[in-house]
Amino acid sequence: MLKFIHAADFHLDSAFGALTARQAAARRRESRELAFRLANYVNSRGVELVLLAGDLFDSGSVFRETGEQLAEALGQMRAKVFVAPGNHDWVGPGSPWLTVDWPENVYIFRENRLTAVELPDWNLTIHGAAFTAPEQASGFLTGFAAPADGRVHIGLLHGEVDGAEARYDPIRKEEIAASGLHYLALGHIHKRAEPATFGETLCAWPGCPEGRGFDELGEKGFYEGVMDDGGKVSLTFVPFARRRYEILEVDVTGQSPRAAVEAALPADTAQHLYRILLTGETGEGGVDAAALREALADRFYALEIRDHTRMAEDIWARAEEDSLRGLFLRELRTKWSAAQTEEERETVTQAARFGLAALDHRDLN
């Protein structure tokens, strides 16, 4: 039995542009530590083979120390490590895959065609390829079939299956089925995909091991696998992210916004990054999102609060009053009913809130 892990899409040296400069720098440092944490995991679990399916760097021109730290971490692994560079960390002039001194246990595929490495001790052959430009219009797997030589065959590629555009190593399901591979380790898709079988080939994307924004939500990690002598693979997903991005929707109807949010929060949020969407009905004053964020910020690594609430219907009902207030609300209610988009309706709602606050001499922040 061969124990391996399959990971991808570290995107080291990402900008983390939505965070403060201090937090972004801290997140970049944490990202560099990811590979060292992974090395500790590999060694503690007796993992013998590490498959890294591309985009380990966020670009081909990362800080030199980032490449050197990754090389140091991979060199600490008591395992054979294979890397198939992707569209972000493609192999080219100045690439860390060419300029950094990589340890002996690390093999980097550097050609933009499938090549093979034989591992006779395991009766195993690994087939991989590298992006040598930001795009790879032709599929590496096109026309490929592993030899029927009694060996176990693994493919390691960065690419997408049946994608809308032929830009990032397009792979067709039929090609996977015809490949003769026992396992196809893929990168590029940041959301983990459940393992799928095409023909006799099992394939999977582990997703990224750390989220970088609110388009990469929830648990992130990698696959740990076991392969028997006949090439049969079983996979287990291992959550590994230090911090998670989460979006929480909270209905504040009939409650104070702070009480509603506090009631909805999970117990453990201090290490994570949250976007809280406030929905439901509120009074004339709406929600002071800035004050709410300030009150709750120390419970999170980073916090955004977005006000998607609407004014309660009984406030609009006062449009029938024979008063300046009623006239104001009637005009805005007509505009609200004629609005074509949610954004237009939100603009009218905000105008109503500010107008009513002015009429009542209230501070609406």
N, C-alpha and C positions, 0 to 999 in steps of 0.2 A: 504494500500500500504506500502510495506517495502522497504526502501532505503538501499542499501548496496554497498560496493566496493569489488573488487576482484583484488588482487595484488600478485606478486610472485617474486622470484629470485632477492632479494636485493643484495646478495653476499657481505655482510658486511665484512670488513677487507680483501678485495681483494688486491693483491700486486701492481697492476698498474705498472708492471715491465717495460713497454716501456717508462715511463715518467722519468724525473729527480727525484732524491730522494726527493727534496723539493715539487715538484708537486705531486708526489705519496702520500706523507704524507698529503698534502692538500686535495687530492681527497678522501682519507680514512676518513678524518674529515667530509668532505661534505657528504659522504655516511652515516655516523652515524647520521647526521642531517636530512637525508631523512625521517626517521620515525617521527621526531618531526614536520616536514612540513606536513606530511601526517595526523598527529593528528590534526593539525590546520585545515586542509581541512575537515576532518571528522566532527569536531565540528561545523565549519562554515556552512556546508551543511546539517546538521541534519541527517547524516548517522547513522543508528542504528545497522548495522551488518558489520563486517570486516572479509573477507575471505582471508587468506594468505597461498598460496599453495606451501610452501617449498623453500628451499635454501635461507633462509633469511640471513644465515651466509655462508661465503665461505668455511668453514671447521667446523669440530666438536670441534676444539680446538682454538677458537678465544680468543682475549684478554678479560679478565673478564669485564673490563669497557664497552666493546662493548655490551655484553649481558645485563649488568645493564642499559645501556643507552636505549637499545631497550625496556626493561621492563618498564622503566620510561615513554618512549614515548607512548607505547601501553596503559599504565595505565592512561594517560591523555585523552584517547579517551572516549567520552561519548557514547560508543557503546560496544556491545559484540564482542569479537575478537576470532577467531578460527584459529589455526595453524596446518598444516599437514607437518611435517619436511620431507625433501627430501634427495637426495643422497649425497649432500655436507654437510648438517647440520644434518645428521642422529643422532638418539637418541642412545647414548651409554655412557660408562664410561667417566666422565669428560665433557659430553655435557652440554652446557649452558641450554638446555631444562630441565636438571635434577639438575643443581647446582645453578641456579639463582632463586631468589625469585620472581615469576611472580605474577602480580596483580590479584585481584579477577575477573575482567572482561575478563581475558584471559584464554582460554581453549586450551591446547596443546594435540593433539592426540599423544600418545606415544607407541601404540601397532602396530605391523606389520600385522594387520588384521583390517578389517573394524569394527569400533564400532560406536555407535549412541548416540547423545545427543539430548534430546527432549527440545523444547522451546515452552511450551504450550500457552504462551501469544500470540505467533504468529502462532499457529497451525502448527509448523514447526519442522522437524527433520533434523539434520545435521549428515551425515555419513562421517567419515574420517579415515585415517590410517597414519602411520609413517614409514619411512625407519628406520631400526635398524642396518643397515650395509651400506657400500657404494654402494652396488648393491641390487636389489630386482628382482630376476628372475621370480617369480610368480606374476601374476597380481592380485591386490587387488580386482578388479571388477569381476574376474572370478567366475561364479556361483552365483553372487549377484542379488537379486531383492528386491527392496523396498516394504514393505507391502502396500497393497491397503486398507489403514485405514482412508482415507479421509484427511490425513495430506499432507502438502507440504514437499517434500523431496529434500535436496541438498546434493550433493557429493563434497568432498574437497580432492583432491589427487595431488600428484606430480608424473608425469608419461608421457609416450608418446604413441600415438595412432598409431598402425600398424608400429612400428619401425622396423629397419633392424635387430636389435639384442634384445634378451629378457634379458635386463640388468637393466632397469629402470622402473619397474612397467609397463610391457607391457599391453596395453589395446587395445582390438579389437572393431571396430565400432559396430559389432553385439552385443557385451557385453553392450555397451552404450545404444543401442536401446532397449535391454531387461532389463535394470536396473530399470525402473520405476521411475528414478529420474526426477525431473522437471528441475534442473540445475546441471551441473557438472563443478565445478571450478577447473581448472588444472594449474599446474606449470611445469617447466622444460625446455620448449622451450623458448629461449630468444627473438625470433622474434614474435611479436604480430600476432595472427591468427584471422581472421574474425570468428565470432561466427558461429557454424555449428550445424545442428539438425540431430540427428540419432534417428529414431523412434519418440518418443514424448519428447526426451531429448535434451535440448540446452546445448552446451558445448563451452568453449573458453579458450585460453591461452592469458593472457594480455601481455606476454613478460616481460623483465626486465624493471624496472623504470628508470635505468641509464645505459647507455652504458659503457663498460669497455675497448673497443678496436675497431679497424677498422673492426672487424667481427660483430659488433653490431651498425649498422649505423642508423642515423635519429632520428625521434621523438620516445621517450620512455615514458611509463606511466603505467596506469592501467585502468581497466573497472569500471565505475560507473553504477549500475543497479537499476532497480525498479521491484519489484515482486508484482503482485496482489494476492488477496486472493486465487485464483485458481492455483497459481504457474506459471503463465505466466510471462516471464522475458523479459525486454527490456534493452539493454546495450548501453552505450556511452563511447567511448574511451576518456580518459583525458590525454593529454600530460603533463608530470610532471618533466622531466629531467632538471636539472640545466644546464648541458652541453651536447652537442651532438657531436658524431663522424661523420664526413662527408668525402667522397672522391669526389674530383672535377677533372675532366679530361679537360685539356686545350690544344687546338691545336695552336701551336705557328708559324705555317707556314706563312712566309712572314711578321712576326712581331717581335718586340723585345719581349723576353719571359716575361719581367716584365710588359710591356704594355698589353700583351695578358692576363696574370693572373689578373691584376687589373681590366680589362674590364669584366672578367668573375666572379669576386667575388660578392657574395650577400652583402647587406648593413651591416648586423649584423653578424660578425664573432668573435668578441673579446672574447666571453665567451666559444667558442667551439674549438674542436680539429679537424684539417684538414690534410688530405693527398692530395697533389696536384700532379697529374700525367701529365707530359708534353709530348705531342704527336706531330706528324707532322714532317715537314722537317726543318732542320737548316743548317747553313753554316759549314765551316770546323771546326770552334771553338766549335760548339755544344753549350751547356748551362752550365753556371757556377752555378750549383744548390746550392752550399753552399753560394755563394754570394747573390743569389736571396732569399734564406731562411733568411739570416741575414737582408736583406733589408725589408722583410715583416713580420718578426717574431712578432713584437709588435702589429700586428693586430689580433693575435690569442692567445688563451690560450696555444696551442701547435701546431706546424706546422712541417710537413714532406714534402719534395719536391723530387720527383723521376723523373729522366730524361729517358723517353721512346722514345725520338725523333730519327730520322734517318737522315743521310746526304742527302742533296738534290741530285737529279739525275744528275744535270748538273756538280756537282763535280766529280762524277764517270766518266762522259763523257770525262774528261780530261785525262783519262787513255790512250787515243789514241795519246797523245803528244809524240814526239820523244825526251824524256828527262828523267833524273833520277826520276823526279816526276811522269811522265807517267808510267815508269817501275814499280815504287812502287805501284801505284794505280792498274795497271793491275794484279799484283800478288795478291793483297788483294781482288780485284773484283772476281778473280777466287775462292779464299777461301770463299768469301761471298756467291757466287752462289752455292758452294758445301756444305754449312752449312746445318745441319739437323734440327736445332732448332733455335728458336728466340734468345735464350741465346748465341749460337755460333755466330749468325749474329751480335748481339750487341758487342761481343768481337772483331770481325773483324772491326766493325765501329769505336770502340774506338781506336784500333790500327791505323786505317787510320787517325783519328783526331790527335793523338799524333805524328804520323810520319810526317804528313804535317806541324804541328806546328814546329817540329824540323828542317825540310827542310827550312822553312821560318823564322826561329829564332824568333818565336812568343812564348809568355807565355800563356800556356793553363791551368794554375792553377792546 
